[in-house]
Amino acid sequence: MLSRDATAGKRRWLHEPVGGVHLAEWGCELLGTAILVGGGLSAVVLDFGSGSPVASWIPSHSARLLLTGAIFAGFGSLVAVSPLGRRSGAHLNPAVTVAFWCERHLHRDDLAGYVGAQCLGGILGATVLHVAWGSRAASVGDGVTAPGRGLNGVEAAGVEALMTAILVLAIFLFVSSTRTAPWTPLAVWVVVALLVWQGAPFTGTSLNPARSLGPALVSGDWRDYWAYVLGPLAGAAIAVACWELVPRETLTAKLFHDRRYLTTLGSLLPAGNARTDT
C-alpha cells in the first residue's frame, strides 16, 4: 500500500486518468443511476405509498425505514458488482464523483461525463417510477426529498453534508486497501441503510444530487432542491479535507475493482488497458 508520505504527494499510477469521450463508461453510469433511483424509490412506494400492504405487515415506521434503506442501498451495491459497475466504478452520485476527482482519479472530461450521465439517469429512473407506479408514486411525492422534523433548507443541507461526508469517508477507507477494496459495496450498503434509517425523517436522506433531481423534475417540486445539491457536494468536500489528514491513498475510484475490466480512471491497482477513445 502506498501512503502520502511514501509518495511525497505524488501518485505512481498504474493507470493514468484518461481524457476524452467515454460513452461506454458514461452509459454505465446513466443506466446504473436509473436503476438505483427507479429501484430504490420503488422501495419507498412499497413501504410508504398508499395502498401498500407493507404497513400492515410491518407497523413500525422505524423498521420500515430500515427496510427501505436496505433495499435502496442494495440496488446501488448490486449495480456496483454488476458489469455496469465494474466498468464505470458505480459512482451513481455526483458527490462521489467529485470526491474522487478531488483525489485526482478522474480527468475533467470524465468528471463532466459522469455527472451529466448520473443526472440523466436520475431523471430516467424517476420517470420510470412515475409511469410504473402512477398514483402510488404520487402518494409519496414521486420520491421528492424535503426537510422534515421542522428543519429548514439550510439545516437540511447541513445534515446532508454530514451524512454524505460519512458515506464518502467510508468509501475512501475501503478503497485504500487491497484487502478491503472488494468489500466496498457491502460497506456502502450498510452505511447507506443506516443513514436512511436515522436520517430520512430529517432530510429524506438523499446524499445524491442526481437522486433528488429526477423526482424534483417529474413532480415539479423544486422548493428545497438546492439543499440537496449544496449539502452533498459540501459533504464530499469535507470528506476530502478530512482524508488529507489520513496517511493513506485511495487505490481505485471503482467501488468494485475488477482487474479484468477496462478503466479510464486513475488507478493504483491493475486493470484492463486504459481507454483512449475520443
Rosetta blueprint (number, residue, H / E / L):
1 M L
2 L L
3 S L
4 R H
5 D H
6 A H
7 T H
8 A L
9 G L
10 K L
11 R L
12 R L
13 W L
14 L L
15 H E
16 E L
17 P L
18 V L
19 G L
20 G L
21 V L
22 H L
23 L H
24 A H
25 E H
26 W H
27 G H
28 C H
29 E H
30 L H
31 L H
32 G H
33 T H
34 A H
35 I H
36 L H
37 V H
38 G H
39 G H
40 G H
41 L H
42 S H
43 A H
44 V H
45 V H
46 L H
47 D H
48 F H
49 G L
50 S L
51 G L
52 S L
53 P L
54 V H
55 A H
56 S H
57 W H
58 I L
59 P L
60 S L
61 H H
62 S H
63 A H
64 R H
65 L H
66 L H
67 L H
68 T H
69 G H
70 A H
71 I H
72 F H
73 A H
74 G H
75 F H
76 G H
77 S H
78 L H
79 V H
80 A H
81 V H
82 S L
83 P H
84 L H
85 G H
86 R H
87 R H
88 S H
89 G L
90 A L
91 H L
92 L L
93 N L
94 P H
95 A H
96 V H
97 T H
98 V H
99 A H
100 F H
101 W H
102 C H
103 E L
104 R L
105 H L
106 L L
107 H L
108 R H
109 D H
110 D H
111 L H
112 A H
113 G H
114 Y H
115 V H
116 G H
117 A H
118 Q H
119 C H
120 L H
121 G H
122 G H
123 I H
124 L H
125 G H
126 A H
127 T H
128 V H
129 L H
130 H H
131 V H
132 A H
133 W H
134 G L
135 S H
136 R H
137 A H
138 A H
139 S L
140 V L
141 G H
142 D H
143 G H
144 V L
145 T L
146 A L
147 P L
148 G L
149 R L
150 G L
151 L L
152 N L
153 G H
154 V H
155 E H
156 A H
157 A H
158 G H
159 V H
160 E H
161 A H
162 L H
163 M H
164 T H
165 A H
166 I H
167 L H
168 V H
169 L H
170 A H
171 I H
172 F H
173 L H
174 F H
175 V L
176 S L
177 S L
178 T L
179 R L
180 T L
181 A H
182 P H
183 W H
184 T H
185 P H
186 L H
187 A H
188 V H
189 W H
190 V H
191 V H
192 V H
193 A H
194 L H
195 L H
196 V H
197 W H
198 Q H
199 G H
200 A H
201 P H
202 F H
203 T H
204 G L
205 T L
206 S L
207 L L
208 N L
209 P H
210 A H
211 R H
212 S H
213 L H
214 G H
215 P H
216 A H
217 L H
218 V H
219 S H
220 G L
221 D L
222 W L
223 R L
224 D L
225 Y L
226 W L
227 A H
228 Y H
229 V H
230 L H
231 G H
232 P H
233 L H
234 A H
235 G H
236 A H
237 A H
238 I H
239 A H
240 V H
241 A H
242 C H
243 W H
244 E L
245 L L
246 V L
247 P L
248 R L
249 E L
250 T L
251 L L
252 T L
253 A L
254 K L
255 L L
256 F L
257 H L
258 D L
259 R L
260 R L
261 Y L
262 L L
263 T E
264 T L
265 L L
266 G L
267 S E
268 L L
269 L L
270 P L
271 A L
272 G L
273 N L
274 A E
275 R L
276 T L
277 D L
278 T L
